[in-house]
Amino acid sequence: MAFDGHRVLALESRRANEIAALIRNQGGDPFVAPSMREAPLEENAAAFDFAEKLFAGRFDMMILLTGVGTRALNKLLASRYEEGRFADALRKITTVARGPKPVAALREMSVPVTVTVPEPNTWRELLAAIDGRTEKRIAVQEYGRSNTDLLDALSARGAEVTPVRVYQWALPEDTRPLREAARTLAAGGFDFALFTTSIQAPHLLEIAAEEGVEAEVLGQLRTRVVVASIGPTCSEMLDEHGIPTDIAPTHPKMGFLVKETAEQAEALLGRKRG
């Protein structure tokens, strides 16, 4: 079969069992090491401050980057304000959804989507989608790490930008699988590494540094292990750490990532190690 028994590292957390099954179905030997968990921010004062400004009509546009974050923000605000008040306020301003997941979350809230960002849903497509619009007071629902490129680009256009963080990415409570993955990777025990979200790379390297094998992990990913990235945002993060992306799927979805990497497995290995 396509992976022909090669060892495949995946760092997926929420869909760990699913990606393991996909790899097995393609003939691979999966090792799945969950690399993150969604952790609520300890202090939500900034989110409530944002809500007060939103309800007072002090925003023209809100950019929703994730479905999970949109739902989390709605739930958080409902803990203090009348349920539905957040949705009512969004209906009065321009809403921008970065792809299908925030679109689905807004529809659940019966909030019309003004602008939908097309694939591959990076900050660059987002900027292009709102190019020429006149709204200047913009709130940005963030996820995990702050997207400073997006915030800086909006500010450069003359916007007054307010980031709204609801949750952040943290390391998993049990880091033992991730530590084993780092050590095995450093020792040359994997042939492929699949990255399905941008925070996986820095978390893997953080644990590798704690284990004293960061240089070896980077060396493997740069010269020997085929690196598969689900899409441009993930690839940008890998590039920040000097890790080249060897393959990205035609669509930024997990199934496409596994299938297309498996289909080209031998050619990819040949190019990487040649």
Secondary structure, 3 states (H helix, E strand, C coil): CCCCCCEEEECCCCCHHHHHHHHHHCCCEEEECCCCEEEECCCCHHHHHHHHHHHCCCCCEEEECCHHHHHHHHHHHHCCCCCCHHHHHHCCCEEEECCHHHHHHHHHCCCCCCEECCCCCCHHHHHHHCCCCCCCEEEEEECCCCCHHHHHHHHHCCCEEEEEECEEEECCCCCHHHHHHHHHHHCCCCCEEEECCCCHHHHHHHHHHHCCCHHHHHHHHHHCCEEEECCHHHHHHHHHCCCCCCECCCCCCHHHHHHHHHHCHHHHHHHHHC
